[in-house]
């Protein structure tokens, strides 16, 4: 499983983190994952922070835009999929059941992006990259290990990603009678799609879940709680997925830990 793109437009490409308090968020995630941050000032003047492991980039931290985003908005993890021409992608939404959430925008010299929602919801980015960074490997502790869309309409969402991005799909029957679907690019699983798990309604909202790999979920949960996080779902081991835990960070963003 990977959460970063190779050379193919259908790969899951990127995540970023948006918050009203970048410095507090940096301190929290550095304490949990050991990330170091490098400042990047875009040509249009905005400042971003590159979260890194060794010499690989994990994700990007960015502030909400004053005057455009609510001042009291919680932190949020965003997921982006690489695409070809963004305008063609937007035109396709009318035929695939997606909803346009923002107009296409150019991000400095990094590429062009747009936000949309598939059927059932789940704010998602489509990004046509003009440059690529060297990414941390998904199997490294502290890197993005998996991304997953929780939705009330999983089958409609699967059909949407097949049509818009050309993903192949693998279906895994679940004990509760449901199905866990994975999106594949060139035979590699890049993301999951499922209904909100039974028992987690009111805890997990529909939308994207980002999983970070760790050597020990128990130790990482302890570090996160010490830094101000709240545990939403206690560590739980599954035969298929390993031990996972779900937490809310001090900025209000939900994230997941996956034991490697």
Sine and cosine of phi, psi and omega as CSV:
sin_phi,cos_phi,sin_psi,cos_psi,sin_omega,cos_omega
0.00,0.00,0.60,-0.80,0.02,-1.00
-0.59,-0.81,0.43,-0.90,0.03,-1.00
-0.84,-0.54,0.36,0.93,0.05,-1.00
-0.74,-0.68,0.48,-0.88,-0.08,-1.00
-0.99,0.14,0.52,-0.86,0.29,-0.96
-1.00,-0.07,-0.77,-0.64,-0.04,-1.00
-1.00,-0.07,0.00,1.00,-0.11,-0.99
-0.98,-0.20,0.68,-0.73,-0.09,-1.00
-0.92,0.39,-0.35,0.94,-0.05,-1.00
-0.99,0.11,-0.16,0.99,0.00,-1.00
-0.93,0.37,0.53,-0.85,0.21,-0.98
-0.90,0.44,0.78,-0.63,-0.22,-0.97
-0.97,-0.25,-0.70,0.71,-0.22,-0.97
-0.35,-0.94,0.35,-0.94,0.20,-0.98
-0.78,-0.62,0.40,-0.92,0.24,-0.97
-0.57,-0.82,0.18,-0.98,-0.04,-1.00
-0.82,-0.58,0.80,-0.60,0.02,-1.00
-0.92,-0.38,0.68,-0.74,-0.06,-1.00
-0.39,-0.92,0.36,-0.93,0.10,-0.99
-1.00,0.08,-0.18,0.98,-0.04,-1.00
-0.70,-0.71,0.99,0.12,-0.07,-1.00
-0.89,0.45,-0.66,0.76,-0.06,-1.00
-0.90,0.43,-0.67,0.74,0.03,-1.00
-0.91,0.41,-0.63,0.77,0.02,-1.00
-0.91,0.41,-0.65,0.76,0.04,-1.00
-0.86,0.51,-0.71,0.70,-0.01,-1.00
-0.88,0.47,-0.67,0.74,-0.03,-1.00
-0.90,0.43,-0.80,0.60,-0.10,-0.99
-0.95,0.31,-0.45,0.89,0.12,-0.99
-0.90,0.43,-0.62,0.78,0.01,-1.00
-0.93,0.37,-0.54,0.84,-0.05,-1.00
-1.00,0.10,-0.71,0.71,-0.14,-0.99
-0.92,-0.38,-0.11,0.99,-0.03,-1.00
0.96,0.28,0.38,0.93,0.01,-1.00
-0.93,0.36,0.55,-0.83,0.22,-0.98
-0.94,-0.33,0.42,-0.91,-0.11,-0.99
-0.85,-0.53,0.69,-0.72,0.08,-1.00
-0.89,-0.45,0.74,-0.67,0.00,-1.00
-0.98,0.21,0.67,-0.74,0.06,-1.00
-0.75,-0.67,0.87,-0.49,0.01,-1.00
-0.97,-0.22,0.89,-0.45,-0.01,-1.00
-0.96,0.29,0.31,-0.95,-0.03,-1.00
-0.89,0.46,-0.46,0.89,0.01,-1.00
-0.99,0.11,0.01,1.00,0.12,-0.99
0.97,-0.24,-0.24,0.97,0.01,-1.00
-0.95,0.32,0.54,-0.84,0.00,-1.00
-0.94,-0.33,0.77,-0.64,0.05,-1.00
-0.85,-0.52,0.27,-0.96,0.03,-1.00
-0.79,-0.61,0.82,-0.57,-0.01,-1.00
-1.00,0.00,0.89,-0.46,0.03,-1.00
-1.00,0.06,0.85,-0.53,-0.16,-0.99
-0.80,-0.60,0.47,-0.88,0.21,-0.98
-0.85,-0.53,0.81,-0.59,-0.07,-1.00
0.77,0.64,-0.85,-0.52,0.02,-1.00
-0.95,-0.31,0.30,0.95,0.00,-1.00
-0.94,-0.34,0.59,-0.81,-0.01,-1.00
-1.00,0.02,0.77,-0.64,0.01,-1.00
-1.00,-0.05,-0.78,0.62,-0.07,-1.00
-0.28,-0.96,-0.02,-1.00,-0.01,-1.00
-0.80,-0.60,0.69,-0.72,0.10,-1.00
-0.98,-0.21,0.69,-0.73,0.00,-1.00
-0.59,-0.80,0.56,-0.83,0.05,-1.00
-0.98,0.20,0.47,-0.88,0.22,-0.98
-0.89,0.45,0.46,-0.89,-0.08,-1.00
-1.00,0.04,0.86,-0.52,0.00,-1.00
-0.87,0.49,0.75,-0.66,0.01,-1.00
1.00,-0.01,-0.27,0.96,0.02,-1.00
-0.93,-0.37,-0.55,0.83,0.00,-1.00
-0.93,-0.36,0.54,-0.84,0.03,-1.00
-0.87,0.50,0.64,-0.77,-0.04,-1.00
-0.91,0.40,-0.44,0.90,-0.05,-1.00
-0.99,-0.16,0.29,0.96,-0.04,-1.00
-0.94,0.35,0.68,-0.73,0.06,-1.00
-0.92,0.39,0.34,-0.94,0.16,-0.99
-0.87,0.49,0.40,-0.92,-0.07,-1.00
-0.48,-0.88,0.74,-0.67,0.16,-0.99
-1.00,0.04,0.80,-0.61,0.04,-1.00
-0.96,-0.29,0.54,-0.84,0.07,-1.00
-0.87,-0.49,0.69,-0.73,0.00,-1.00
-0.82,-0.57,0.60,-0.80,0.16,-0.99
-0.92,-0.40,0.69,-0.73,0.03,-1.00
-0.95,0.32,0.60,-0.80,-0.01,-1.00
-0.64,-0.77,0.09,-1.00,0.09,-1.00
-1.00,0.09,-0.81,-0.59,-0.01,-1.00
-0.90,0.44,0.84,-0.54,-0.07,-1.00
-0.91,0.40,-0.62,0.79,-0.01,-1.00
-0.90,0.43,-0.63,0.77,0.06,-1.00
-0.91,0.41,-0.61,0.79,0.05,-1.00
-0.87,0.49,-0.72,0.69,-0.01,-1.00
-0.88,0.47,-0.66,0.75,0.02,-1.00
-0.87,0.49,-0.55,0.83,-0.03,-1.00
-0.95,0.31,-0.32,0.95,-0.03,-1.00
-0.88,0.48,-0.54,0.84,-0.02,-1.00
-0.91,0.42,-0.40,0.92,-0.06,-1.00
-0.97,-0.23,-0.24,0.97,-0.07,-1.00
-0.96,-0.29,-0.05,1.00,0.04,-1.00
1.00,0.02,0.13,0.99,0.02,-1.00
-0.99,0.13,0.24,-0.97,0.00,-1.00
-0.84,-0.54,0.78,-0.63,0.05,-1.00
-0.97,0.25,0.83,-0.57,-0.03,-1.00
-0.98,-0.20,-0.37,0.93,0.04,-1.00
-0.40,-0.92,0.40,-0.92,0.03,-1.00
-0.97,0.26,0.46,-0.89,0.04,-1.00
-0.83,0.56,0.61,-0.80,-0.01,-1.00
-0.64,-0.77,0.59,-0.81,0.06,-1.00
-1.00,-0.02,0.76,-0.65,0.01,-1.00
-0.96,-0.28,1.00,0.03,0.07,-1.00
0.77,0.64,-0.78,-0.63,0.03,-1.00
-0.98,-0.20,0.22,0.98,-0.08,-1.00
-1.00,0.06,-0.46,0.89,-0.01,-1.00
0.54,-0.84,-0.22,-0.98,0.00,-1.00
-0.85,-0.53,0.64,-0.77,-0.08,-1.00
-0.65,-0.76,0.27,-0.96,0.06,-1.00
-0.45,-0.89,0.52,-0.86,0.07,-1.00
-0.97,-0.25,0.62,-0.78,-0.01,-1.00
-0.56,-0.83,0.19,-0.98,0.14,-0.99
-0.80,-0.60,0.72,-0.69,0.12,-0.99
-0.97,0.25,0.15,-0.99,0.09,-1.00
-0.81,0.58,0.72,-0.70,-0.04,-1.00
1.00,-0.05,-0.15,0.99,0.05,-1.00
1.00,-0.04,0.06,-1.00,-0.04,-1.00
0.90,-0.44,0.99,0.14,-0.05,-1.00
-0.80,0.61,0.81,-0.59,-0.13,-0.99
-0.66,-0.75,0.54,-0.84,0.07,-1.00
-0.98,-0.21,0.59,-0.81,0.21,-0.98
-0.91,-0.40,0.76,-0.65,-0.15,-0.99
-0.76,-0.66,0.80,-0.59,0.16,-0.99
-0.99,-0.15,0.98,-0.19,-0.13,-0.99
-0.98,0.22,0.68,-0.74,0.12,-0.99
-0.98,-0.18,-0.33,0.94,0.05,-1.00
-0.59,-0.81,0.36,-0.93,-0.01,-1.00
-0.78,-0.63,0.55,-0.83,0.07,-1.00
-0.97,-0.22,0.40,-0.92,0.13,-0.99
-0.97,0.25,0.88,-0.47,-0.12,-0.99
-0.99,-0.11,0.53,-0.84,0.16,-0.99
-0.89,0.45,0.58,-0.81,-0.01,-1.00
-0.94,0.35,0.61,-0.80,-0.08,-1.00
-0.91,0.41,-0.34,0.94,0.02,-1.00
-1.00,0.04,-0.01,1.00,0.03,-1.00
-0.99,0.12,0.69,-0.72,0.11,-0.99
-0.84,0.55,0.73,-0.68,-0.02,-1.00
0.99,-0.10,-0.20,0.98,0.02,-1.00
-1.00,-0.04,0.26,-0.97,0.10,-0.99
-0.93,0.36,0.83,-0.56,-0.05,-1.00
-0.98,-0.22,-0.45,0.89,-0.06,-1.00
-0.22,-0.98,0.46,-0.89,0.12,-0.99
-0.76,-0.65,0.52,-0.85,-0.17,-0.99
-0.49,-0.87,0.75,-0.66,0.03,-1.00
-0.99,-0.14,0.86,-0.50,0.14,-0.99
-0.99,-0.12,0.79,-0.62,-0.14,-0.99
-0.49,-0.87,0.53,-0.85,0.10,-0.99
-0.96,0.27,-0.15,0.99,-0.02,-1.00
-0.77,-0.64,0.91,0.41,-0.10,-1.00
-0.88,0.47,-0.65,0.76,-0.04,-1.00
-0.93,0.36,-0.62,0.78,0.05,-1.00
-0.91,0.41,-0.61,0.79,0.04,-1.00
-0.91,0.41,-0.67,0.75,0.04,-1.00
-0.86,0.51,-0.73,0.68,0.01,-1.00
-0.87,0.49,-0.62,0.79,0.02,-1.00
-0.88,0.48,-0.76,0.65,-0.04,-1.00
-0.93,0.37,-0.53,0.85,0.10,-0.99
-0.88,0.47,-0.69,0.72,-0.06,-1.00
-0.96,0.28,-0.68,0.73,-0.10,-0.99
-0.99,0.17,-0.56,0.83,-0.10,-1.00
-0.89,-0.46,-0.14,0.99,0.01,-1.00
0.97,0.26,0.39,0.92,0.01,-1.00
-0.92,0.39,0.60,-0.80,0.29,-0.96
-0.99,0.11,0.28,-0.96,-0.11,-0.99
-0.71,-0.70,0.66,-0.75,0.19,-0.98
-0.89,-0.46,0.71,-0.70,-0.02,-1.00
-0.95,-0.31,0.75,-0.66,0.04,-1.00
-0.89,-0.45,0.93,-0.36,0.05,-1.00
-0.89,0.46,0.62,-0.78,-0.02,-1.00
-0.94,-0.34,0.37,-0.93,-0.04,-1.00
-0.88,0.48,-0.46,0.89,-0.03,-1.00
-1.00,0.09,0.11,0.99,0.01,-1.00
1.00,-0.05,-0.16,0.99,0.04,-1.00
-1.00,0.09,-0.14,-0.99,-0.03,-1.00
-0.71,-0.70,0.67,-0.74,0.15,-0.99
-0.96,-0.26,0.85,-0.52,-0.04,-1.00
-0.96,-0.27,0.64,-0.77,0.12,-0.99
-0.89,-0.46,0.64,-0.77,0.08,-1.00
-1.00,-0.02,0.71,-0.71,-0.04,-1.00
-0.86,-0.51,0.58,-0.81,0.16,-0.99
-0.80,-0.61,0.86,-0.51,-0.05,-1.00
0.80,0.60,0.63,0.77,0.06,-1.00
0.99,0.12,-0.02,1.00,-0.02,-1.00
-0.96,-0.27,0.77,-0.64,0.05,-1.00
-0.94,0.33,0.78,-0.63,-0.06,-1.00
-0.87,-0.49,-0.29,0.96,-0.02,-1.00
-0.23,-0.97,0.38,-0.93,0.06,-1.00
-0.91,-0.42,0.41,-0.91,0.08,-1.00
-0.68,-0.73,0.76,-0.65,-0.04,-1.00
-0.40,-0.92,0.26,-0.96,0.16,-0.99
-0.95,0.30,0.38,-0.92,0.09,-1.00
-0.87,0.50,0.81,-0.59,-0.08,-1.00
-0.86,0.51,0.60,-0.80,0.06,-1.00
-0.87,0.50,0.70,-0.72,0.00,-1.00
1.00,-0.05,-0.19,0.98,0.00,-1.00
-0.93,-0.37,0.11,0.99,0.08,-1.00
-0.88,0.48,0.70,-0.72,-0.06,-1.00
1.00,0.05,-0.22,0.97,0.08,-1.00
-0.96,-0.27,-0.75,0.66,0.05,-1.00
-0.96,-0.28,0.83,-0.56,0.06,-1.00
-1.00,0.04,0.44,-0.90,0.14,-0.99
-0.83,0.56,0.60,-0.80,-0.03,-1.00
0.66,-0.75,-0.12,-0.99,-0.07,-1.00
-0.99,0.15,0.67,-0.74,0.13,-0.99
-0.93,-0.36,0.76,-0.64,0.02,-1.00
-0.95,-0.32,0.78,-0.63,0.00,-1.00
-0.95,-0.33,0.73,-0.68,0.07,-1.00
-0.93,-0.36,0.76,-0.65,0.01,-1.00
-0.96,0.28,0.63,-0.77,0.03,-1.00
-0.63,-0.77,0.40,-0.92,0.03,-1.00
-0.96,0.29,-0.57,0.82,0.00,-1.00
-0.61,-0.79,0.90,-0.43,0.04,-1.00
-0.89,0.45,-0.67,0.75,-0.03,-1.00
-0.87,0.50,-0.71,0.70,0.00,-1.00
-0.92,0.38,-0.63,0.78,-0.01,-1.00
-0.94,0.34,-0.59,0.81,0.08,-1.00
-0.88,0.47,-0.69,0.72,0.00,-1.00
-0.88,0.47,-0.67,0.74,0.02,-1.00
-0.91,0.42,-0.64,0.76,-0.01,-1.00
-0.92,0.38,-0.68,0.73,0.01,-1.00
-0.90,0.43,-0.65,0.76,0.04,-1.00
-0.89,0.46,-0.47,0.88,0.00,-1.00
-1.00,-0.01,0.01,1.00,0.09,-1.00
0.90,-0.44,0.07,1.00,-0.01,-1.00
-0.98,0.19,0.31,-0.95,0.08,-1.00
-0.88,-0.48,0.74,-0.67,0.03,-1.00
-0.98,0.17,0.84,-0.55,0.03,-1.00
-1.00,-0.07,-0.68,0.73,0.06,-1.00
-0.77,-0.64,0.87,-0.48,-0.05,-1.00
-0.89,0.46,0.41,-0.91,0.03,-1.00
-0.78,0.63,0.73,-0.68,-0.05,-1.00
-0.60,-0.80,0.75,-0.66,-0.01,-1.00
-0.99,-0.15,0.69,-0.73,0.09,-1.00
-0.80,-0.59,0.50,-0.87,-0.02,-1.00
-0.89,0.45,-0.60,0.80,-0.07,-1.00
-0.99,0.14,-0.64,0.77,-0.19,-0.98
-0.94,-0.35,-0.08,1.00,-0.05,-1.00
0.99,0.15,-0.15,-0.99,-0.02,-1.00
-0.99,0.11,0.76,-0.65,-0.01,-1.00
-0.73,-0.69,0.35,-0.94,0.12,-0.99
-0.54,-0.84,0.48,-0.88,0.00,-1.00
-0.85,-0.53,0.73,-0.68,-0.06,-1.00
-0.71,-0.70,0.29,-0.96,0.16,-0.99
-0.90,-0.43,0.79,-0.61,-0.04,-1.00
-0.99,0.17,0.13,-0.99,-0.05,-1.00
-0.89,0.45,-0.30,0.95,0.06,-1.00
-1.00,0.01,-0.01,1.00,0.04,-1.00
1.00,-0.08,0.04,1.00,0.00,-1.00
-1.00,0.07,0.64,-0.76,0.04,-1.00
-1.00,-0.03,0.69,-0.72,0.08,-1.00
-0.59,-0.81,0.23,-0.97,-0.09,-1.00
-0.79,-0.61,0.49,-0.87,0.08,-1.00
-0.93,-0.38,0.68,-0.74,0.02,-1.00
-0.77,-0.63,0.86,-0.50,-0.03,-1.00
-0.96,0.27,0.80,-0.60,-0.05,-1.00
-1.00,0.08,0.00,0.00,0.00,0.00
